[in-house]
Amino acid sequence: MELKRTLEEVNSLYSLEPELRDIYVEGSRDKYFFDWYLHRKGIKTVAVYQIELIDMPDEILVKHALPTGSNRSRVIALSCELAGRQAEQRRVLCVVDRDYEDYCPVCKINPYLAFTDGNSLELYSLTPSVMDKFLLVALGGFKMSVNNFITQVGNILERVFVIRLVNERLRWGMTWVPFARYVEVDCDHMAFREEEFIRAYLQKNKKWSQRDHFKKAIDDARMSLLPDLIRRIRGHDLADLILLIVRQLRRERQFGNAETLEACFMTAIEASDLEVQSLFRTIGALSD
């Protein structure tokens, strides 16, 4: 088992070896994805590490007003510590999912911190070229056009995201209800029974008496959404919804679970799809 580095050791490392070019990420899947991209682009000077390799006590997270128990918080905390400890700018990047940062920011921006272009890494797959490849190769074709598919999927996921966002903004800490139970799909159309879902969600969490307040917050949150689709939906919800579609319309395709399916459509991403994105341009500059 590899020993964890302390913050003092990390700080000393970059002070003594300023030529190092490193990326820190939340987990193993993120590391594998960035490793693949760097390999595909022939970038050999940049290394990728999981945040688990750094000893990050909860008191450091509290110091930076970050939620405890989260790898995302630990990566952000590392960026904050580097920004405060390093006398000169180093070529180190701490990459996290954007999550709700556009709407409920939890951290201050610093030179070492970078966010995914969408709300999560998985959403780099939600483009016409990637989804067209997935629908054709993984599903053996699909009656709905790829643009119509993305539009209808995006419409449902945006409504789900708004409901999640309101829970974050109100700080109610409600237990989630699987939204896919309230989605109907056929070859031409998808529908989300939103009112029925909200009722089930609030009743499960004993908040039904505050439904008017919640629905007003939904209207307000919807008005604040950014125009870019991948900044107003959640990546894991995309996998849950597509798994439902597969099980309803392509039952012969056995993906097992949403995580397996998610990995499948992420493999349809090409390096050329990523190199135009802001995060990956930053990574490219890191290697110069």
C-alpha positions as CSV (number, residue, x, y, z in Angstrom):
1,M,0.0,0.0,0.0
2,E,1.4,3.4,-1.0
3,L,2.0,5.8,1.8
4,K,0.1,9.1,1.7
5,R,2.0,12.3,1.3
6,T,1.4,15.1,3.8
7,L,0.6,18.6,2.7
8,E,4.1,19.6,4.0
9,E,5.7,17.0,1.8
10,V,3.6,18.1,-1.2
11,N,4.5,21.7,-0.7
12,S,8.2,20.8,-0.4
13,L,8.1,18.6,-3.5
14,Y,6.9,21.4,-5.7
15,S,9.2,24.0,-4.2
16,L,12.3,21.7,-4.7
17,E,11.2,20.3,-8.1
18,P,9.3,23.2,-9.9
19,E,9.6,21.4,-13.3
20,L,7.0,18.8,-12.2
21,R,3.7,18.9,-14.1
22,D,1.0,17.1,-12.2
23,I,-2.8,16.7,-12.2
24,Y,-4.8,15.7,-9.2
25,V,-8.3,14.2,-9.6
26,E,-11.1,12.9,-7.5
27,G,-11.0,9.1,-8.2
28,S,-9.6,6.2,-10.2
29,R,-12.0,6.5,-13.2
30,D,-11.0,10.2,-13.6
31,K,-7.3,9.2,-13.5
32,Y,-7.8,6.5,-16.1
33,F,-9.7,8.9,-18.4
34,F,-7.0,11.7,-18.1
35,D,-4.2,9.1,-18.5
36,W,-5.9,7.9,-21.7
37,Y,-6.2,11.4,-23.0
38,L,-2.5,12.3,-22.3
39,H,-1.4,9.0,-23.9
40,R,-3.6,9.7,-26.9
41,K,-2.1,13.1,-27.3
42,G,1.5,11.9,-26.8
43,I,1.9,14.0,-23.7
44,K,4.5,12.3,-21.5
45,T,5.5,15.1,-19.2
46,V,2.3,15.3,-17.2
47,A,1.4,12.8,-14.4
48,V,-2.1,12.2,-13.0
49,Y,-2.7,11.3,-9.3
50,Q,-5.8,10.4,-7.3
51,I,-6.3,12.7,-4.3
52,E,-6.3,9.6,-2.0
53,L,-2.5,9.7,-2.2
54,I,-2.6,12.9,-0.2
55,D,-3.2,13.0,3.5
56,M,-6.0,15.6,3.8
57,P,-7.4,15.8,7.3
58,D,-10.9,17.1,7.8
59,E,-9.7,20.1,9.6
60,I,-8.1,21.3,6.4
61,L,-11.5,21.0,4.6
62,V,-13.2,22.9,7.5
63,K,-10.5,25.6,7.3
64,H,-11.6,26.2,3.7
65,A,-15.3,25.9,4.5
66,L,-15.6,22.7,2.4
67,P,-17.9,19.8,3.1
68,T,-16.1,16.8,4.7
69,G,-16.2,13.2,3.5
70,S,-15.8,14.2,-0.2
71,N,-12.9,13.6,-2.6
72,R,-14.1,16.6,-4.5
73,S,-13.6,18.7,-1.4
74,R,-10.2,17.2,-0.8
75,V,-9.0,18.1,-4.4
76,I,-10.3,21.7,-3.9
77,A,-8.6,21.9,-0.5
78,L,-5.3,20.8,-2.1
79,S,-5.6,23.6,-4.7
80,C,-6.3,26.1,-1.9
81,E,-3.3,24.9,0.1
82,L,-1.0,25.1,-2.9
83,A,-2.2,28.6,-3.7
84,G,-1.5,29.7,-0.1
85,R,1.9,27.9,0.4
86,Q,3.7,28.2,-3.0
87,A,5.7,31.4,-3.4
88,E,5.7,31.0,-7.2
89,Q,3.1,29.5,-9.6
90,R,3.7,25.8,-10.2
91,R,2.4,23.6,-13.1
92,V,-0.1,21.7,-11.0
93,L,-3.8,21.4,-11.7
94,C,-6.5,20.1,-9.3
95,V,-9.4,19.0,-11.4
96,V,-12.9,18.5,-10.0
97,D,-16.4,18.0,-11.4
98,R,-18.2,21.4,-11.7
99,D,-21.4,20.0,-9.9
100,Y,-23.5,22.9,-8.7
101,E,-20.6,25.4,-8.6
102,D,-22.3,27.7,-11.1
103,Y,-25.4,28.0,-8.8
104,C,-24.2,27.2,-5.3
105,P,-20.5,27.9,-5.2
106,V,-18.6,26.2,-2.3
107,C,-15.1,27.5,-3.0
108,K,-13.0,30.4,-4.1
109,I,-11.2,30.2,-7.5
110,N,-7.5,29.9,-7.4
111,P,-4.8,29.3,-10.1
112,Y,-4.5,25.6,-9.2
113,L,-8.2,24.7,-9.4
114,A,-9.9,23.7,-12.6
115,F,-13.5,22.5,-13.3
116,T,-14.9,20.2,-15.9
117,D,-16.5,22.2,-18.7
118,G,-19.9,20.6,-17.9
119,N,-21.1,19.6,-14.5
120,S,-19.2,16.3,-14.6
121,L,-16.7,14.4,-16.6
122,E,-19.3,12.1,-18.0
123,L,-21.0,14.9,-19.8
124,Y,-18.2,15.2,-22.4
125,S,-20.0,12.3,-24.0
126,L,-23.2,14.3,-24.6
127,T,-22.4,15.6,-28.1
128,P,-24.0,14.6,-31.4
129,S,-20.8,12.9,-32.6
130,V,-20.3,10.8,-29.5
131,M,-24.0,10.0,-29.0
132,D,-24.4,9.1,-32.6
133,K,-21.5,6.6,-32.3
134,F,-23.0,5.2,-29.1
135,L,-26.5,4.8,-30.5
136,L,-25.2,3.2,-33.7
137,V,-22.4,0.9,-32.4
138,A,-23.5,0.1,-28.8
139,L,-27.3,0.0,-29.4
140,G,-27.3,-1.2,-33.0
141,G,-29.1,1.9,-34.3
142,F,-32.0,4.0,-32.9
143,K,-35.1,5.2,-34.6
144,M,-34.9,8.7,-33.1
145,S,-32.3,11.0,-34.7
146,V,-29.3,11.9,-32.5
147,N,-30.3,15.6,-32.3
148,N,-33.8,14.7,-31.3
149,F,-32.5,12.2,-28.8
150,I,-30.2,14.7,-27.1
151,T,-33.0,17.3,-27.1
152,Q,-35.5,15.0,-25.4
153,V,-33.0,13.5,-22.9
154,G,-31.7,17.0,-22.1
155,N,-35.2,18.3,-21.5
156,I,-35.9,15.6,-18.9
157,L,-32.5,15.9,-17.2
158,E,-32.7,19.6,-17.0
159,R,-36.0,19.3,-15.0
160,V,-34.4,16.7,-12.8
161,F,-31.4,18.9,-12.2
162,V,-33.5,21.9,-11.2
163,I,-35.2,19.8,-8.5
164,R,-31.8,18.6,-7.2
165,L,-30.5,22.2,-7.3
166,V,-33.5,23.5,-5.2
167,N,-32.7,20.9,-2.6
168,E,-29.1,22.2,-2.5
169,R,-30.2,25.8,-2.3
170,L,-32.7,25.2,0.4
171,R,-30.2,23.0,2.3
172,W,-33.0,20.5,3.1
173,G,-30.7,17.5,2.7
174,M,-33.5,15.4,1.3
175,T,-33.2,11.7,0.4
176,W,-33.4,11.2,-3.4
177,V,-36.1,9.3,-5.2
178,P,-35.0,7.5,-8.4
179,F,-36.5,9.7,-11.1
180,A,-36.4,7.1,-13.8
181,R,-39.5,5.5,-12.4
182,Y,-41.4,8.6,-13.5
183,V,-40.1,8.6,-17.1
184,E,-42.0,7.1,-20.0
185,V,-40.2,6.3,-23.2
186,D,-41.1,5.0,-26.7
187,C,-39.3,5.1,-30.0
188,D,-40.5,8.7,-30.8
189,H,-41.0,10.4,-27.5
190,M,-39.9,10.7,-23.8
191,A,-42.0,12.2,-21.0
192,F,-41.2,13.0,-17.4
193,R,-44.1,13.0,-14.9
194,E,-42.6,15.9,-13.0
195,E,-45.6,16.7,-10.7
196,E,-45.9,13.1,-9.6
197,F,-42.2,12.9,-9.0
198,I,-42.2,16.1,-6.9
199,R,-45.1,14.8,-4.8
200,A,-43.3,11.5,-4.1
201,Y,-40.0,13.3,-3.4
202,L,-41.5,15.7,-0.9
203,Q,-43.7,13.2,0.8
204,K,-40.8,10.8,1.2
205,N,-38.9,13.5,3.0
206,K,-41.9,14.8,5.0
207,K,-41.9,18.2,3.1
208,W,-45.2,18.0,1.4
209,S,-46.6,20.8,3.6
210,Q,-43.9,23.1,2.1
211,R,-44.7,22.2,-1.5
212,D,-45.6,25.8,-2.6
213,H,-42.3,27.1,-1.3
214,F,-40.5,24.3,-3.1
215,K,-42.3,24.9,-6.4
216,K,-41.6,28.6,-6.2
217,A,-37.9,27.8,-5.7
218,I,-38.1,25.5,-8.8
219,D,-39.4,28.5,-10.9
220,D,-36.6,30.7,-9.6
221,A,-33.9,28.1,-10.2
222,R,-35.1,27.4,-13.7
223,M,-34.6,31.1,-14.5
224,S,-31.0,31.0,-13.3
225,L,-29.9,28.1,-15.5
226,L,-27.0,28.7,-17.9
227,P,-27.6,28.1,-21.7
228,D,-25.1,25.3,-22.1
229,L,-26.9,22.0,-21.7
230,I,-24.0,20.3,-20.0
231,R,-24.0,23.1,-17.3
232,R,-27.7,22.4,-16.4
233,I,-27.8,18.6,-16.1
234,R,-26.1,15.9,-14.0
235,G,-23.8,13.3,-15.4
236,H,-25.0,10.3,-13.4
237,D,-28.6,11.1,-14.2
238,L,-27.7,10.8,-17.9
239,A,-26.5,7.3,-17.3
240,D,-29.7,6.4,-15.3
241,L,-31.9,7.8,-18.0
242,I,-30.1,6.0,-20.9
243,L,-30.2,2.8,-19.0
244,L,-34.0,3.1,-18.7
245,I,-34.2,3.8,-22.5
246,V,-32.0,0.7,-23.2
247,R,-34.1,-1.5,-21.0
248,Q,-37.4,-0.3,-22.5
249,L,-36.4,-0.2,-26.2
250,R,-33.3,-2.4,-26.5
251,R,-33.8,-5.2,-24.0
252,E,-31.4,-7.5,-25.9
253,R,-28.6,-5.2,-25.0
254,Q,-27.3,-6.2,-21.5
255,F,-25.4,-3.4,-19.7
256,G,-26.1,-4.6,-16.2
257,N,-26.1,-1.2,-14.5
258,A,-25.8,2.5,-15.1
259,E,-22.1,2.6,-14.2
260,T,-21.3,0.0,-16.9
261,L,-23.3,1.9,-19.4
262,E,-21.7,5.2,-18.4
263,A,-18.2,3.7,-19.1
264,C,-19.5,2.4,-22.4
265,F,-20.6,5.8,-23.8
266,M,-17.5,7.5,-22.4
267,T,-15.4,5.2,-24.5
268,A,-17.1,6.7,-27.6
269,I,-15.4,10.0,-26.8
270,E,-12.4,10.9,-29.1
271,A,-9.5,13.0,-28.1
272,S,-10.5,15.4,-30.8
273,D,-13.8,15.9,-29.0
274,L,-11.9,17.0,-25.9
275,E,-9.1,19.1,-27.2
276,V,-11.4,22.0,-28.1
277,Q,-12.8,22.1,-24.5
278,S,-11.5,24.7,-22.1
279,L,-10.3,22.2,-19.5
280,F,-8.3,20.2,-22.0
281,R,-6.8,23.4,-23.5
282,T,-5.6,24.2,-20.0
283,I,-4.1,20.7,-19.7
284,G,-2.4,21.1,-23.0
285,A,-0.9,24.4,-21.8
286,L,0.3,22.6,-18.7
287,S,2.5,20.4,-20.9
288,D,4.1,23.2,-23.0
